[in-house]
Amino acid sequence: MSTRKLVVIGAGMASGRALEHLFEAAPGQWDVTLFNAEPRGNYNRIMLSPVLSGEKSYGEIVIHDDDWYAQHGVTCRFGEKVLSIDADAKLVEGEKGVVPYDKLLIATGSTPFIVPLPGHDLDGVIAYRDLEDTNRMIDAAATPGARVVVIGGGLLGLEAAAGLRLRGMEVTVVHLMGHLMDRQLDESAGFLLRKSLESRGIDIRCGANSKEILGENGKVRALLLDDGTELSCDLLVMAVGIRPNIALAKEAGLATGRGIHVDGQMITSNADILSVGECIEHDGAVFGLVAPLYDQAKVAAQTLLGTHATFVQKQLSTKLKVTGCDLFSAGDFAEGDGREDIVFRDPGRGIYKRLVIEGHRLIGAVMYGDTADSNWFFGLIRDGTDIDDMRETLIFGPAYQGGASADPLSAVAALPPEAEICGCNGICKGTITDAIAGGATDLGAVRAQTKASASCGTCTGLVEQLLQVTLGDAFQMPAAQPICGCCDLSHEDVRRLIKAQELKSQEAVWQELGWKTRNGCHVCRPAVNFYLLADWPLEYRDDPQSRFVNERKHANIQKDGTFSVVPRMWGGITTPAELRAIADAAEKYAVPTVKVTGGQRIDLLGVKGEDLPGIWADLNAAGLVSGHAYSKGLRTVKTCVGTDHCRFGTQDSTGLGVKLEQILWGSWTPHKVKLAVSGCPRNCAEATCKDVGIVCVDSGYQVGVGGAAGMDVKETERLGDAATEQEAIDLTVAFIQLYRENAKYLDRPYKWVAKVGLDWVKARVVDDLDERARLIAAFDLSQSIYRKDPWAEEAKRAPAFQPVADLTLEAAE
Amino acid sequence: MSWIDLCAIDDIPLRGARRIKTAQGCVALFRTGDTEVFAAADRCPHKGGPLSEGIVHGQSVTCPLHNMVFDLTTGQARGEAMQIQTHALRIEDGRVLIDGAKLRARSAA
């Protein structure tokens, strides 16, 4: 078969893919001449953002190198512009001469749209399209303190902004619409994206209308917004969109609209001219993402080969290529009649997922923070799969589909009326169903009337199922439990909003988050107080009046209203002098019970409230400080004697325990935290059932987390292995800070880890060294406020522990 | 009525409480707002918890032992057939005064 002449205008990703298909199916059949205005061949334009950010080099994103072109006999005319096409004579005229063709493939792509603002032609105003633009941005970023304004908060603009920020520039993004990436994201995801970008130091202005680009000596100086704001800049990047590049085709007399008109076989209005890529218009649509371009390339190759193939437009999905901003959107996610949403939010982890369902099909999806299952969802949208059967677990992804699911309701329905539901309060099923029959139709009402699930809460699920069994459809299973009756928000939502809206006082939380009560209640106040002090250690001060009595009194209240006092014994180590001081104090204040605790220290039980400042002062004088045996904070670090004395010890477990306790003490946490360090795998300190338990081995330290030995019993899971003592300390501190930042109040670490997953924790504490360092620094910052002895502080205000007045004499008069 | 001066209002922390000793046992003063103070028995009728150690919220206090919630305007427990004795207070020039006659009357009864 004789070779035929193919001329290709534009060496982009679409035409490159078409050539690959062509050479693969029919090697040697076509004699190809390839024009490209850029002085290079086909490279992966999508990866320009990583080049801009410095994460990749140009060499890494080349798709076709010189060898490839040579191997396939392609005559490359790179850096040469095509001047005209003579469709009648079948000639292409380049700057350096004319080339005849049998078939012509136009792949001229698109040009960036430059908003015709006054000043758009100033030096320093550029688009973001090709390697030249990218290199100009990289050059501009080389000047320390250089400022850039990016117009356009879409995919390209944000990638440019993030890349330039990574290169050290001061970046402002100006976006016309109310939220970022408004064509791909809904408001919630746009908000999360904005927070994430702002946390990297990118200034974002949404709803901002550009008015004029101001210059000085022909060079850009600032962008003026129509509200009068002037944003000074050394570089202005326009990333507001692209337009099909159709000038050449139009001059050649081809039918064009927004793009070059093509049919399903990628043939233009001239039978010998094909076109693919961003320059075309097919069935009213133009294209900007790579997936349809590759489909077009395949069809064009087959058309050239004489095989029938048809291009079909498909659903598209989008991902943003900014490291750390994990987002995905696909399909149609506008709200509308007959459409239903399934929304999953995990604010602590910055995760948002929204599925849009119409009829029995998934028609749209927006995800932020966790896009691992995005391909699966995209498949469901694309294929129009009937999702009715998996609707309940759909949002959790493919791992939760299939397999028989036992109906928990049938199990609850089968229980006899005398079956105990709430172990804490001794409430049986009959009591609860009677209450429901009597009008308690939600969890709060059942709790108020029967006390079921009002204590530890582990039976909450059972009570809810009882409500469902008894009331049927009349009972709406709450999606996320609000903290309490004071608000409609879950713990997770409140934590997220405190961070996102920078709420730094309880008043701000009550006001901004719509509290329905004057100042909360005994359920929400301690939680909100903790969230505020954990997120804003410098701005917010702990509020004793939002603390449960034990934490306000720095002692544990006993059933008779007296208190217990537990001084700290670092790592369980004490001295004769300390023991003498404890004995003296116990005698002086007539302490009825002295007990050795499970955490390797001594508990003085039965101290009167008004005696607390006195006994603390005495213990302080001997160098003893509060053991925080009462706090949602670090309790004890239990140790064995390790290499100091034990013939099996592999490391200095006691020393490590003491160090950990000295670093961690005083810190507030969502719930209490107990640690242990064992000197060898015989594990005498019982480290494997602690919140953090370290087991020393010959090679170093095994750090386990998420153990429990209370209401639940659970062995720790391995967070990681540390070679050095310092690394073991770092892992521990980073883990506790991550827990402080993310867990729900009153979730012990094992519950929190079960919710977020150990892998998620490992990714931040073990794998990501930057994040580990950030966590440790954040913990240290908080400890600069809270690592102090509350007894010493409280002992100074002893009068507050006494009655404010004594009327016993008055009354006797 | 004979009003007895107890303390300055600022001796009681906002959303906190202080106790006074009386012949019938301790009475708790709850400061629910800047200029709003209630007085009620310090002892929870359920298991004797010290209400002055509870969390003060709205016009209520939650017992620190078992989370009984009492409305301080009436002394009525929320959702329980329990009540605590309340006492009339007056606030004058930043001082908190209690109705002494009532305290004495009750002790005589």
Chai-1 contact restraints between the chains, C-beta under 6 A:
chainA,res_idxA,chainB,res_idxB,connection_type,confidence,min_distance_angstrom,max_distance_angstrom,comment,restraint_id
A,A448,B,G79,contact,1.0,0.0,6.0,A-B,restraint_1
A,T517,B,G58,contact,1.0,0.0,6.0,A-B,restraint_2
A,R518,B,G58,contact,1.0,0.0,6.0,A-B,restraint_3
A,N519,B,H57,contact,1.0,0.0,6.0,A-B,restraint_4
A,G520,B,H57,contact,1.0,0.0,6.0,A-B,restraint_5
A,C521,B,H57,contact,1.0,0.0,6.0,A-B,restraint_6
A,H522,B,I55,contact,1.0,0.0,6.0,A-B,restraint_7
A,H522,B,T62,contact,1.0,0.0,6.0,A-B,restraint_8
A,Q545,B,P13,contact,1.0,0.0,6.0,A-B,restraint_9
A,Q545,B,R15,contact,1.0,0.0,6.0,A-B,restraint_10
A,Q545,B,G16,contact,1.0,0.0,6.0,A-B,restraint_11
A,V549,B,E53,contact,1.0,0.0,6.0,A-B,restraint_12
A,V549,B,P64,contact,1.0,0.0,6.0,A-B,restraint_13
A,I557,B,P64,contact,1.0,0.0,6.0,A-B,restraint_14
A,G561,B,P50,contact,1.0,0.0,6.0,A-B,restraint_15
A,P803,B,R19,contact,1.0,0.0,6.0,A-B,restraint_16
A,P803,B,I20,contact,1.0,0.0,6.0,A-B,restraint_17
A,P803,B,K21,contact,1.0,0.0,6.0,A-B,restraint_18
A,V804,B,C7,contact,1.0,0.0,6.0,A-B,restraint_19
A,V804,B,D11,contact,1.0,0.0,6.0,A-B,restraint_20
A,V804,B,R18,contact,1.0,0.0,6.0,A-B,restraint_21
A,V804,B,I20,contact,1.0,0.0,6.0,A-B,restraint_22
A,A805,B,L6,contact,1.0,0.0,6.0,A-B,restraint_23
A,A805,B,C7,contact,1.0,0.0,6.0,A-B,restraint_24
A,A805,B,I20,contact,1.0,0.0,6.0,A-B,restraint_25
A,D806,B,K21,contact,1.0,0.0,6.0,A-B,restraint_26
A,L807,B,I20,contact,1.0,0.0,6.0,A-B,restraint_27
A,L807,B,T22,contact,1.0,0.0,6.0,A-B,restraint_28
A,T808,B,K21,contact,1.0,0.0,6.0,A-B,restraint_29
A,T808,B,A23,contact,1.0,0.0,6.0,A-B,restraint_30
A,E810,B,I4,contact,1.0,0.0,6.0,A-B,restraint_31
A,A811,B,T22,contact,1.0,0.0,6.0,A-B,restraint_32
A,A811,B,A23,contact,1.0,0.0,6.0,A-B,restraint_33
A,A811,B,L103,contact,1.0,0.0,6.0,A-B,restraint_34
A,A811,B,R104,contact,1.0,0.0,6.0,A-B,restraint_35
A,A811,B,S107,contact,1.0,0.0,6.0,A-B,restraint_36
